[in-house]
Amino acid sequence: MVGLSWVRSPPTPSIATVKGIKSLMLSHVKSWHPGYSKIIEVVNENDVYIVNARASNPLKKTWRRDAKKKDPSDLCLGNPRIWLLGDAIHPMLPSRGMGANQALHDCADALPQFLKLAEKKRHSKLSEKDFLEAVTAYEEKMMPRSFAWVAKSGGTSQTVCHALHPAESVA
């Protein structure tokens, strides 16, 4: 797989309407190292797929409470027993290669909270307050770090065009 991404400015026409996607890709890399053009030239145009990558906007610290207010009877909304990690809470563009790294950091931030909950469960029943305190402690560490990396990776300012080419389609 070969991935190509570019910033939305200057505006790019709607990808769905572009005829000659390779020409568009070549026009975006004309001032780059010539190796990029060579890669695009060997790709079969039928093997080019467009992916509109997702990136998240930072959440407010009160997002769980705000979600719960929408429908207090819905036990899923804002539930402190549901923890979001990685792309489930902070999808980011691959331009800096930090998505998996941030997901691993999320696990490292969540683990101490899980261990505290497990230890407490050995001695008493866990309450919703216990879960809320633990997930809040996790999110207070995770959110500033991960959303900073979302921004560093391009935030929501890029579109991504992927050229996929299986080995048999390359001359």
Secondary structure as UniProt FT lines:
FT   STRAND          2..7
FT   HELIX           15..17
FT   HELIX           21..29
FT   TURN            30..31
FT   HELIX           34..42
FT   HELIX           45..47
FT   STRAND          48..51
FT   TURN            61..62
FT   HELIX           63..70
FT   TURN            72..73
FT   TURN            75..78
FT   TURN            80..81
FT   HELIX           86..88
FT   HELIX           94..96
FT   HELIX           99..123
FT   HELIX           128..152
FT   TURN            153..156
FT   STRAND          158..163
FT   HELIX           167..169
//
